[in-house]
Amino acid sequence: MSDPAAEILIRGARTILTMDDDRRELSGADIRIRDGVIAEIGEGLTSDGEVILAGDTVVTPGLVNTHHHLYQTLTKAVPGGQDALLFGWLKTLYPIWSRFGPEEMHVSALAGLAELVLSGCTLTSDHLYLYPNGARLDDTIAAAREIGMRFHPTRGSMSIGESAGGLPPDALVEQEAAILDDCIRVIDAFHDPREGAMVRVGVAPCSPFSVSRELMRDAAILARDKGVMLHTHLAENDEDIAYSLAQFGCRPGQYAEDLGWTGPDVWHAHCVKLDGAEIDLFAGSRTGVAHCPCSNCRLGSGIAPVRAMRDAGVPVGLGVDGSASNDMGQLIGEARQAMLLQRVSLGADAMSAREALEIATRGGADVLGRPDCGRIAVGARGDVALWDVSGVESVGSWDPAALLLAGPQRVRDLFVEGRQVVRDGHVVTLDLPAVVARANTLARALV
């Protein structure tokens, strides 16, 4: 990536949904981004730098994706896994994923990241928990640098194979000492703790049914020694709860608490089946949740209690989850689905479009420990999305700022750290048709 443009002025937006501390909504205002940071917000601003005429757009902070498995982009809509619950779905996919190597990891990440940026996402986490045939976390980090996204990769792992009572095949698990050593390697090589960081690394054993209690505990100790965040899957569906009760004698929330997996430096994916006591535990400890509504629907896992979590004070962000269980990577669509699921479960006033968009922006940024992202405010990073509301999707919309009700679903322009990544609906930082062609070739080879 090149250095940030010295200055960019986004001029005359129809509406700016700032998601700042006061949740201001501005009409006809301008945004000045200088050296990657939002330097000024006002009306009638001038600039000697590049000027972007916002025109008939709604401007939002860049969206934040708090849970993904980018490697799965090559395994969308796989027969045999399309109609299975979580455990059966995994058993269908594990043998396919075991044939991946570094190129599959890299190209799938490029394609998945492109899909994200076109849906307005500027910051994404990723949970990579299997490393077959020489694949490394480095492969996905390189992809994020190519496309220009702000990236929070997590060094995932699986250590308990089928022969030891776990779910994954033995060929995909690693020795726990080697896992911890590689966590140290990637943190030392790539993690940037500074404000404005483009890469931050987390530690992420896959799930309670694929790693040992000892690895969960040791991972938490290592992460805190290194000052990085912790991530895993938790309480995803009824099978997950049953496994925890049978194997550990407690519910997942208690298991997490016992092993040091609660706190503001921890976020858990899914949490569909948290009960009231677990919600209170997460609220009191400021433990974050990555809500993945489309994946939860696709796998029949249920509707996460997001309204109860938010009301209790649990930090909640959104995640697209892997493309093998969604099977899309469109974050703006996740925000709409999150809103609709709470409404169908609890009533039409359970969640507004603006609240869902807040969860998708500053909510996700806060879950990932990034108060410098997810809002349009002076001093925040220059991560900004422009949505064209002059098209057919928005025809007749009385309130274009209620973006999730009438669209659009694809961003017009996207800036990350003041650099333009999407212009007029097209990714400008890589040759996307070439990436798509190569990804499809690799996917066909896997078939």
C-alpha positions as CSV (number, residue, x, y, z in Angstrom):
1,M,0.0,0.0,0.0
2,S,1.1,3.5,-0.7
3,D,1.3,6.2,2.0
4,P,-2.0,7.9,2.8
5,A,-2.9,10.8,0.5
6,A,-1.8,14.1,2.1
7,E,-5.4,15.3,2.0
8,I,-8.8,14.2,0.7
9,L,-11.9,16.3,1.0
10,I,-15.3,14.6,0.8
11,R,-17.6,17.4,-0.1
12,G,-21.3,18.0,0.2
13,A,-22.7,14.7,1.3
14,R,-26.5,14.4,1.4
15,T,-26.3,12.9,4.9
16,I,-23.4,12.0,7.2
17,L,-24.2,9.4,9.8
18,T,-21.3,10.1,12.1
19,M,-21.8,7.4,14.8
20,D,-19.8,9.8,17.0
21,D,-20.4,10.1,20.7
22,D,-23.5,12.3,20.1
23,R,-24.7,10.2,17.1
24,R,-24.9,13.3,15.0
25,E,-26.5,13.2,11.5
26,L,-25.3,16.0,9.3
27,S,-26.7,17.3,6.0
28,G,-24.6,18.9,3.3
29,A,-21.4,18.7,5.3
30,D,-17.8,18.0,4.3
31,I,-15.1,15.7,5.7
32,R,-11.4,16.5,5.5
33,I,-9.0,13.5,5.9
34,R,-5.4,14.4,6.3
35,D,-2.5,11.9,6.7
36,G,-5.0,9.1,7.2
37,V,-7.0,10.9,10.0
38,I,-10.2,12.8,10.0
39,A,-9.0,16.4,10.5
40,E,-12.2,18.5,10.1
41,I,-15.9,18.1,9.7
42,G,-17.9,21.2,8.6
43,E,-19.6,23.1,5.8
44,G,-17.9,24.9,2.9
45,L,-14.5,23.5,3.4
46,T,-11.9,24.0,0.7
47,S,-8.8,22.0,-0.2
48,D,-5.8,21.9,-2.5
49,G,-5.9,18.1,-2.3
50,E,-8.2,15.6,-4.0
51,V,-11.9,16.6,-3.7
52,I,-14.5,13.8,-3.8
53,L,-18.0,15.2,-4.7
54,A,-20.2,13.2,-2.4
55,G,-23.4,14.4,-4.1
56,D,-26.5,12.2,-3.5
57,T,-24.8,9.8,-1.0
58,V,-25.1,8.8,2.6
59,V,-21.7,8.7,4.3
60,T,-21.0,6.3,7.1
61,P,-18.0,5.2,9.0
62,G,-16.4,2.1,7.4
63,L,-18.1,-1.0,8.6
64,V,-16.3,-3.4,10.9
65,N,-16.4,-7.2,10.6
66,T,-15.6,-9.0,13.9
67,H,-15.7,-12.6,12.7
68,H,-14.6,-14.3,9.4
69,H,-12.9,-17.3,8.0
70,L,-11.5,-16.0,4.8
71,Y,-10.0,-19.3,3.7
72,Q,-13.6,-20.6,3.2
73,T,-14.2,-18.3,0.3
74,L,-13.3,-21.2,-2.0
75,T,-15.9,-23.5,-0.5
76,K,-19.2,-21.7,-0.9
77,A,-22.4,-23.8,-1.4
78,V,-20.7,-27.2,-1.1
79,P,-23.1,-30.1,-1.6
80,G,-23.5,-32.2,1.5
81,G,-23.0,-29.3,3.8
82,Q,-25.8,-27.0,2.5
83,D,-28.5,-28.5,4.8
84,A,-26.5,-29.7,7.8
85,L,-26.2,-28.5,11.3
86,L,-22.9,-27.2,12.6
87,F,-21.1,-30.5,13.5
88,G,-22.2,-32.3,10.3
89,W,-21.4,-29.3,8.2
90,L,-17.8,-29.2,9.7
91,K,-17.3,-32.9,9.0
92,T,-18.2,-32.4,5.4
93,L,-15.8,-29.5,4.9
94,Y,-12.8,-30.7,6.9
95,P,-11.5,-33.1,4.3
96,I,-11.8,-30.4,1.6
97,W,-9.9,-27.8,3.7
98,S,-7.2,-30.4,4.3
99,R,-6.1,-30.0,0.7
100,F,-5.5,-26.3,0.9
101,G,-2.0,-24.8,0.8
102,P,-0.5,-21.3,0.8
103,E,-1.9,-20.2,-2.6
104,E,-5.5,-21.3,-1.7
105,M,-5.2,-19.4,1.6
106,H,-3.9,-16.2,-0.1
107,V,-6.3,-16.2,-3.1
108,S,-9.4,-17.0,-1.0
109,A,-8.4,-14.2,1.3
110,L,-8.1,-11.7,-1.6
111,A,-11.5,-12.7,-2.9
112,G,-13.1,-12.6,0.5
113,L,-11.6,-9.2,1.3
114,A,-12.8,-7.8,-2.0
115,E,-16.3,-8.9,-1.3
116,L,-16.1,-7.2,2.1
117,V,-14.8,-3.8,0.8
118,L,-17.5,-3.7,-1.8
119,S,-20.0,-4.0,1.0
120,G,-18.5,-1.0,2.9
121,C,-16.1,-2.8,5.2
122,T,-12.8,-1.1,6.1
123,L,-11.7,-3.2,9.1
124,T,-12.0,-7.0,9.4
125,S,-10.9,-9.7,11.8
126,D,-10.1,-13.2,10.5
127,H,-10.0,-16.5,12.3
128,L,-7.7,-19.0,10.6
129,Y,-7.5,-22.2,12.7
130,L,-6.1,-24.8,10.2
131,Y,-2.7,-24.7,8.5
132,P,-2.4,-27.6,6.0
133,N,0.4,-28.1,3.6
134,G,2.6,-25.2,4.7
135,A,-0.1,-22.6,4.9
136,R,0.6,-19.8,7.4
137,L,-1.2,-16.8,8.8
138,D,1.3,-14.7,6.8
139,D,-0.6,-15.7,3.6
140,T,-3.8,-13.8,4.6
141,I,-1.9,-10.8,6.1
142,A,-0.2,-10.4,2.7
143,A,-3.6,-10.4,1.0
144,A,-5.0,-7.7,3.3
145,R,-1.9,-5.5,2.6
146,E,-2.5,-5.9,-1.1
147,I,-6.1,-4.8,-1.0
148,G,-5.5,-2.1,1.6
149,M,-7.8,-3.2,4.4
150,R,-7.3,-2.7,8.1
151,F,-6.8,-6.3,9.3
152,H,-7.0,-8.1,12.6
153,P,-5.9,-11.7,11.8
154,T,-6.1,-14.2,14.6
155,R,-3.8,-17.2,15.0
156,G,-6.3,-20.0,15.4
157,S,-5.7,-23.6,16.2
158,M,-7.1,-27.1,16.7
159,S,-5.3,-29.7,18.8
160,I,-7.9,-32.4,19.7
161,G,-8.6,-34.7,16.7
162,E,-11.1,-37.4,16.2
163,S,-9.0,-40.1,17.9
164,A,-8.9,-38.0,21.1
165,G,-12.6,-37.3,21.1
166,G,-12.5,-34.0,19.2
167,L,-14.4,-33.1,16.0
168,P,-11.6,-32.4,13.4
169,P,-9.7,-35.2,11.7
170,D,-6.3,-35.9,13.2
171,A,-4.5,-34.7,10.0
172,L,-5.7,-31.1,10.7
173,V,-4.7,-30.8,14.3
174,E,-1.3,-29.4,15.6
175,Q,0.8,-30.0,18.7
176,E,0.0,-27.5,21.3
177,A,3.6,-26.4,21.9
178,A,4.0,-25.7,18.2
179,I,0.8,-23.7,18.2
180,L,2.0,-21.5,21.1
181,D,5.4,-21.0,19.4
182,D,3.8,-19.9,16.2
183,C,1.5,-17.5,18.0
184,I,4.6,-15.8,19.4
185,R,6.2,-15.7,16.0
186,V,3.3,-14.0,14.2
187,I,2.7,-11.6,17.1
188,D,6.3,-10.5,17.1
189,A,6.4,-10.3,13.3
190,F,3.1,-8.5,12.6
191,H,1.3,-7.1,15.6
192,D,1.1,-3.3,15.8
193,P,-0.3,-1.9,19.1
194,R,-0.2,1.7,18.0
195,E,-3.2,3.9,17.3
196,G,-4.0,3.7,13.6
197,A,-2.5,0.3,13.3
198,M,-3.2,-1.5,10.0
199,V,-2.5,-5.0,11.4
200,R,-3.2,-6.4,14.9
201,V,-2.8,-10.1,15.7
202,G,-5.0,-12.0,18.1
203,V,-4.8,-15.5,19.6
204,A,-7.7,-17.8,18.8
205,P,-8.0,-21.5,19.7
206,C,-10.8,-22.6,17.4
207,S,-13.5,-23.8,19.9
208,P,-14.0,-25.8,23.1
209,F,-14.6,-29.0,21.0
210,S,-11.3,-28.8,19.1
211,V,-8.7,-27.8,21.7
212,S,-7.8,-28.8,25.2
213,R,-8.6,-27.0,28.4
214,E,-4.9,-26.6,28.9
215,L,-4.4,-24.8,25.5
216,M,-7.3,-22.5,26.2
217,R,-5.7,-21.5,29.5
218,D,-2.2,-21.2,28.1
219,A,-3.4,-19.2,25.1
220,A,-5.0,-16.7,27.5
221,I,-1.8,-16.4,29.5
222,L,0.2,-15.9,26.3
223,A,-2.1,-13.3,24.9
224,R,-2.1,-11.2,28.0
225,D,1.7,-11.4,28.3
226,K,1.9,-10.1,24.7
227,G,-0.9,-7.6,25.1
228,V,-3.1,-9.0,22.3
229,M,-6.7,-10.0,22.2
230,L,-8.4,-13.4,22.5
231,H,-11.0,-14.9,20.2
232,T,-12.9,-18.2,19.9
233,H,-16.3,-19.7,19.0
234,L,-18.8,-20.1,21.9
235,A,-22.3,-21.3,22.5
236,E,-23.1,-21.4,18.8
237,N,-26.0,-24.0,18.9
238,D,-27.7,-26.7,20.9
239,E,-25.0,-29.2,20.0
240,D,-22.3,-26.9,21.3
241,I,-24.1,-26.5,24.7
242,A,-24.6,-30.3,24.9
243,Y,-20.9,-30.9,24.3
244,S,-19.9,-28.4,27.0
245,L,-22.3,-30.0,29.5
246,A,-21.1,-33.5,28.7
247,Q,-17.4,-32.8,28.5
248,F,-16.9,-30.0,31.0
249,G,-19.9,-30.3,33.3
250,C,-20.8,-26.6,32.8
251,R,-22.3,-24.2,30.3
252,P,-19.9,-22.4,27.8
253,G,-20.0,-19.1,29.7
254,Q,-18.8,-20.8,32.9
255,Y,-16.1,-22.7,30.9
256,A,-14.8,-19.4,29.5
257,E,-14.8,-17.7,32.9
258,D,-12.9,-20.6,34.5
259,L,-10.1,-20.5,31.9
260,G,-9.6,-16.7,31.8
261,W,-11.6,-16.2,28.7
262,T,-13.7,-13.2,29.8
263,G,-12.7,-9.5,29.9
264,P,-12.5,-6.5,27.6
265,D,-9.6,-8.2,25.7
266,V,-11.8,-11.2,24.7
267,W,-14.5,-11.5,22.1
268,H,-16.5,-14.7,21.3
269,A,-18.2,-15.5,18.0
270,H,-21.9,-16.4,17.8
271,C,-23.1,-16.8,21.4
272,V,-26.5,-17.8,20.1
273,K,-27.4,-19.8,23.2
274,L,-26.1,-17.6,26.0
275,D,-28.5,-17.7,28.9
276,G,-29.3,-14.7,31.3
277,A,-26.5,-15.5,33.7
278,E,-24.0,-15.7,30.9
279,I,-25.2,-12.5,29.4
280,D,-24.7,-10.8,32.9
281,L,-21.2,-12.4,33.1
282,F,-20.2,-10.9,29.7
283,A,-21.7,-7.5,30.5
284,G,-20.0,-7.3,33.9
285,S,-16.6,-8.3,32.4
286,R,-17.0,-6.3,29.2
287,T,-16.5,-9.5,27.1
288,G,-17.4,-8.9,23.5
289,V,-19.6,-10.8,21.1
290,A,-19.4,-11.2,17.3
291,H,-23.0,-11.7,16.1
292,C,-23.2,-13.6,12.8
293,P,-26.9,-13.5,11.9
294,C,-26.8,-14.9,8.3
295,S,-24.5,-17.9,9.3
296,N,-26.7,-18.6,12.3
297,C,-29.7,-18.7,10.0
298,R,-28.0,-20.8,7.3
299,L,-26.8,-23.5,9.9
300,G,-30.2,-23.4,11.8
301,S,-28.4,-22.4,15.0
302,G,-31.0,-19.9,16.2
303,I,-31.4,-16.2,16.9
304,A,-28.8,-14.7,19.2
305,P,-30.2,-12.7,22.1
306,V,-28.7,-9.4,20.8
307,R,-31.4,-7.2,22.3
308,A,-30.8,-8.7,25.7
309,M,-27.1,-8.4,25.3
310,R,-27.2,-4.8,24.2
311,D,-29.6,-3.9,27.0
312,A,-27.3,-5.5,29.6
313,G,-24.3,-3.7,28.3
314,V,-22.5,-6.5,26.4
315,P,-20.3,-5.1,23.6
316,V,-21.7,-6.5,20.3
317,G,-20.3,-6.3,16.8
318,L,-21.2,-8.0,13.6
319,G,-19.5,-10.8,11.6
320,V,-20.1,-12.3,8.2
321,D,-18.6,-15.7,9.4
322,G,-17.0,-17.9,6.8
323,S,-18.2,-18.1,3.3
324,A,-18.8,-21.8,3.7
325,S,-21.6,-21.1,6.1
326,N,-23.1,-17.9,4.9
327,D,-22.4,-18.1,1.9
328,M,-21.8,-14.4,1.3
329,G,-19.3,-11.9,2.7
330,Q,-21.5,-8.7,2.5
331,L,-21.3,-6.9,5.8
332,I,-24.1,-4.4,5.1
333,G,-26.4,-7.4,4.6
334,E,-25.4,-8.7,8.0
335,A,-26.5,-5.4,9.6
336,R,-29.9,-5.7,7.9
337,Q,-30.3,-9.3,8.9
338,A,-29.4,-8.5,12.5
339,M,-32.1,-5.9,12.6
340,L,-34.7,-8.2,11.0
341,L,-34.0,-11.2,13.3
342,Q,-34.5,-9.1,16.4
343,R,-37.7,-7.8,15.0
344,V,-39.1,-11.2,14.0
345,S,-38.2,-12.6,17.4
346,L,-39.3,-9.7,19.6
347,G,-41.4,-7.2,17.6
348,A,-41.1,-4.5,15.0
349,D,-39.6,-2.0,17.5
350,A,-36.9,-4.4,18.8
351,M,-34.1,-2.8,16.7
352,S,-34.0,0.2,14.5
353,A,-32.0,0.5,11.2
354,R,-29.8,3.1,12.9
355,E,-29.0,0.9,15.8
356,A,-28.1,-2.0,13.6
357,L,-25.8,0.3,11.6
358,E,-24.2,1.4,14.9
359,I,-23.5,-2.2,15.8
360,A,-21.9,-2.6,12.3
361,T,-19.6,0.4,12.8
362,R,-18.6,1.7,16.2
363,G,-20.0,-1.4,17.9
364,G,-17.6,-3.7,16.0
365,A,-14.7,-1.3,16.4
366,D,-15.2,-1.2,20.2
367,V,-15.4,-5.0,20.3
368,L,-12.0,-5.2,18.6
369,G,-10.5,-2.6,20.9
370,R,-10.4,0.1,18.2
371,P,-12.0,3.3,19.5
372,D,-10.0,5.1,16.7
373,C,-12.3,3.4,14.1
374,G,-16.0,3.0,13.5
375,R,-17.0,6.6,13.8
376,I,-16.7,9.9,11.8
377,A,-15.2,12.3,14.3
378,V,-12.1,14.6,14.4
379,G,-9.2,12.4,15.4
380,A,-10.7,9.2,14.2
381,R,-9.0,7.2,11.4
382,G,-10.0,8.1,7.8
383,D,-12.1,5.0,7.2
384,V,-15.2,6.2,5.4
385,A,-17.9,4.7,3.1
386,L,-20.0,6.6,0.6
387,W,-23.4,5.0,-0.4
388,D,-25.1,6.2,-3.5
389,V,-28.8,6.7,-2.7
390,S,-29.7,8.0,-6.2
391,G,-30.2,4.5,-7.7
392,V,-33.3,2.3,-8.1
393,E,-32.8,0.6,-4.7
394,S,-33.5,3.9,-2.9
395,V,-36.3,5.1,-5.1
396,G,-39.1,6.5,-3.0
397,S,-37.2,6.3,0.3
398,W,-38.3,9.1,2.6
399,D,-35.3,8.5,4.9
400,P,-32.2,7.5,3.0
401,A,-30.3,7.7,6.3
402,A,-32.2,4.5,7.3
403,L,-29.8,2.8,4.9
404,L,-30.6,-0.7,5.9
405,L,-34.3,-0.4,5.0
406,A,-34.0,0.6,1.3
407,G,-30.3,0.0,0.4
408,P,-28.1,0.1,-1.5
409,Q,-26.1,-3.0,-0.6
410,R,-22.9,-2.0,-2.5
411,V,-20.7,1.0,-1.6
412,R,-19.9,3.7,-4.2
413,D,-16.5,4.8,-2.7
414,L,-14.5,3.5,0.2
415,F,-11.5,5.0,2.0
416,V,-9.2,3.2,4.5
417,E,-6.7,5.4,6.3
418,G,-7.5,8.0,3.7
419,R,-6.6,5.8,0.8
420,Q,-9.3,5.0,-1.8
421,V,-9.9,1.3,-2.0
422,V,-13.3,1.4,-3.9
423,R,-14.1,4.0,-6.5
424,D,-17.5,4.1,-8.3
425,G,-18.3,0.6,-7.1
426,H,-15.0,-1.0,-8.3
427,V,-12.0,-2.2,-6.2
428,V,-9.0,-0.1,-7.4
429,T,-6.2,-1.7,-5.4
430,L,-6.1,-5.0,-7.2
431,D,-7.0,-6.7,-10.4
432,L,-10.3,-8.2,-9.2
433,P,-11.2,-10.1,-12.4
434,A,-7.9,-11.9,-12.3
435,V,-8.4,-12.8,-8.6
436,V,-11.9,-14.1,-9.3
437,A,-10.5,-16.2,-12.2
438,R,-7.7,-17.7,-10.2
439,A,-10.0,-18.3,-7.2
440,N,-12.5,-20.2,-9.4
441,T,-9.7,-22.3,-10.9
442,L,-8.5,-23.3,-7.4
443,A,-12.1,-24.1,-6.3
444,R,-12.6,-26.3,-9.4
445,A,-9.4,-28.2,-8.5
446,L,-10.7,-28.8,-5.0
447,V,-13.9,-30.2,-6.5
